[in-house]
Amino acid sequence: RDVLGSRGLGDVYKRQSLLSVSGTTASCESKASGLPSVTKIVVVQTLEKHWAFGLFFGVDGASWTKTVNSNSATAINKKYNLGSGTYRLKTEFTLYSGTQSETITAYSPEKTIS
């Protein structure tokens, strides 16, 4: 049985990549849960800024990794003193179950700092 379950993402796996902005501060929150057989989740958060032609690039000093030995994980981080522009949070969740692993990427809705 795969890490996410034969029923697909639906009821057995949930993921969230959330970005909120207050002034020039970005609050990044990522949540994931897997099947009971999942023993570890690695969460990699990257705050990205839109530059041109629909391209986003990581913001310096705005990448965080958290490892949780459980079937659910939450990561919360902040980035201060951001410049104007449009931002999003990219989160990569890697779930481990026995010898299997699976990585899922989630993006937050975009937020703009003026």
C-alpha positions in Angstrom: 0.0 0.0 0.0 1.4 3.4 -0.9 2.0 6.1 1.6 -1.1 8.1 0.6 -3.4 5.1 0.4 -5.1 3.5 -2.5 -8.1 5.9 -2.1 -5.9 8.8 -3.2 -5.4 12.1 -1.4 -9.1 12.7 -0.3 -9.7 11.4 3.2 -6.4 9.9 4.0 -4.0 12.8 3.3 -4.5 16.5 3.9 -2.1 19.3 3.1 -2.1 23.0 3.5 0.3 25.8 2.5 -0.9 29.1 3.9 0.6 32.5 3.6 -0.6 35.7 5.4 0.9 39.2 5.2 0.8 42.0 7.7 2.7 45.1 6.7 6.1 43.8 5.5 5.9 40.5 7.5 4.9 37.2 6.0 3.6 34.4 8.2 4.1 30.9 6.7 2.1 28.0 7.9 2.1 24.4 6.5 0.2 21.4 7.7 0.1 17.8 6.6 -1.4 14.6 7.8 -1.0 11.0 6.4 -2.2 7.5 7.1 -1.5 6.0 10.5 1.3 4.0 8.9 3.2 7.2 8.2 6.1 7.5 10.7 7.8 10.7 9.6 7.0 13.9 7.7 9.6 16.3 6.4 8.2 19.8 5.7 10.2 22.2 3.5 8.8 25.7 3.3 10.1 28.2 0.7 8.8 31.8 0.5 8.9 32.8 -3.2 8.6 36.2 -4.9 7.2 36.8 -8.3 9.7 38.4 -10.7 8.6 38.3 -14.3 6.8 36.1 -16.9 5.0 34.2 -14.2 8.3 33.0 -12.6 8.8 32.8 -8.9 12.1 32.6 -7.1 13.0 31.8 -3.5 13.6 34.8 -1.1 17.0 34.9 0.6 16.8 33.6 4.1 13.2 32.4 3.7 13.5 28.6 3.5 12.9 26.3 6.5 12.9 22.6 7.1 11.1 20.7 9.9 11.1 17.0 10.5 8.4 15.4 12.6 8.4 11.7 13.6 4.6 11.4 13.4 1.8 11.1 10.8 1.0 14.8 11.2 3.1 17.9 11.1 2.8 21.6 11.3 5.5 24.2 10.5 5.1 27.9 11.2 7.7 30.5 10.3 7.9 34.3 9.7 9.9 36.5 7.4 10.4 40.1 8.2 11.1 43.3 6.3 10.0 42.1 2.9 10.0 44.5 -0.1 7.0 45.2 -2.2 5.9 42.5 -4.6 3.8 39.4 -4.9 4.7 36.4 -2.8 3.6 32.8 -2.4 4.6 29.9 -0.1 5.8 26.7 -1.6 5.7 23.7 0.7 7.1 20.3 -0.1 5.9 17.5 2.2 7.7 14.2 2.2 5.9 11.4 4.0 7.7 8.2 5.0 6.1 4.8 5.7 8.5 1.8 6.0 10.7 1.8 3.0 8.3 4.0 1.0 8.2 7.8 0.7 6.2 10.2 -1.3 6.7 14.0 -1.9 3.8 16.3 -2.5 4.2 20.0 -3.3 1.6 22.6 -2.4 1.4 26.3 -3.0 -0.4 29.0 -1.2 -2.5 31.7 -2.8 -0.5 34.7 -3.8 -0.3 37.7 -1.5 0.9 41.2 -2.4 2.9 43.7 -0.5 2.5 47.2 -1.8 
